Amino acid sequence: MKMKRVFRSKKAFSAVIASLILMLLAVAAGVVVYAYVMGWIGGATGHNTGQYGELSLDTAYANATTKMITAHVRNVGGKLVTSNAAYVNDSNVTSTEAVEIVPNAVASISINATTPGLTKNTTYQVKIACTDGTILTFSVTAK
């Protein structure tokens, strides 16, 4: 009999306090999810404009007679890039000179492809690498 009175005299939280605690937990969980998602989205899509190099190819021409590939390359990134290596079908070849390409400008890069040689009507994979790690890859058919 005494036990029944002890349990009867204990009161639980009121409905208002219980609701406030549940709201606080929901808000805290929402903040954690928001921080995680914003960090993930920012890392997946963001990059510092102006802090990286990016090249795009305007035109390319391969002359099988002179064994030269000429590429007109545009710097669409936000910083100066300098080409320092060229590869034709994964073979390292010598570019005539290192070419600096300023942002929003086009530069002509001449690649001497005498080492692998060029055959008329054959398509070659060309890769231009820059000192900052920027790489441009394209295909060109020798004429």
N, C-alpha and C positions, 0 to 999 in steps of 0.2 A: 504494500500500500504506500509506503514511504517513497518508493522508487517512482511511482506514477506521479506523485506530487512534484518530485524533483524535475522530471522531464516536462511536466506541464508548466512549470514556472519558467523554464528557459524559453527565451524568445529568439526567433531567427532575425536575419537582416530584414529591414523593411523593403518593400518593393521599390521605393525611390532609390535607396542606396544600391541595391542590386542592379538597377537599370543604369545608374551612373558608372558603376564598375564595368559593366558590359560595354557601354559607349566608349569609355577610356581604352579598353582593350581593342575595340574595333578601330579607333582612331590610330592607336599605336601600330597595329598591324597594317593599316593603310599607309602610314608614313614609311614603314620598312619596305613595303612592296613598291611604293612610288620611288624611293631612293634606288632600289635595285633596278627597276625598269629604266629609269632615266640614265643610270650609269651604263646599262647594257646598250640602250639605244644610242647614247652619245659615243660610246666606243665603237659601235658597229657602223655608224654613218658619218661620224664627224672626223674631220681632218682640218688642220690649221691652214686655211687658205693663205697662200703667200709663203708657206714654210716648206714647200716641197716642189720638186721638179716634175713636169709632165710634158711629154712630147707627143705630137701628132704628125702624121705624114701627110704632106700636101701632094707631092708627086715623086715618082722614082723612075729611073731609066737605067737599064743595063745594056751596055754596048759590048757585044761578043768580040768585035774586032779589036778594040782598044783594051779589053778586059777591065773596064771601069764601070762602077755603079755610082750614079749620082742621085742623091736623095735631097729633096727640099723639105726640111723639117721645121715645124713650128713649135715654139715653146709656149704651151698653154698653161703652164704652172705659174707660180708666183715668184720664182727665184731664178737667178742665172745658173745655167747648166753648161758643162763643158764635156763634149764627147771625147773619149780617150781610147775606145776600142771598137772594133767592128768584127763581126763574124758572118761568114757566108756558109750556109749549110753546116753550122757548128764548127767550122774551121776558122781559127783566128787569122785575120788578114790585117794588112796595114792600111790605115786611113792616111791620106796625104798629109793631114795635119790635125792637131786638136782644134776643135771649133767651139767657140763660146757662143751660146745662144741666149740672148736676153729675153726676159718675159715679153710675150705678145709680139715676137719678131720671128721671121723666117730666116733660116741659114741653109746654105748649100753644103752638103757633106759629100766629098768624093772618096770613094773606096776603091783602092787598087786591088783587084781580085785576080792577080796573075797566079797566085799560089794554087787556089783550087781550079782556076781557069773558068771561062764562061763559054758555054756552047749555045749556039743560036737556037731559039724556040724552046729553051729549057727554063723552067721556073726554079728560082732559088729563094731560100729563106734567108733573110738578112736581119741581123740584130745589131743595133747601135747601143753601146753602153756609155754611160757618163760617170764622171768622178764621184758624184753623190749617190750613185746606185740607180739612177733613172735609166730605164731600158725601153727601147722602141723596137718592136719586131714587125716585120712586114715581108711580103712576097713580091718578087719582081721577075718578069720574064725577059730573058736576054733577046735583043734584036740584032 
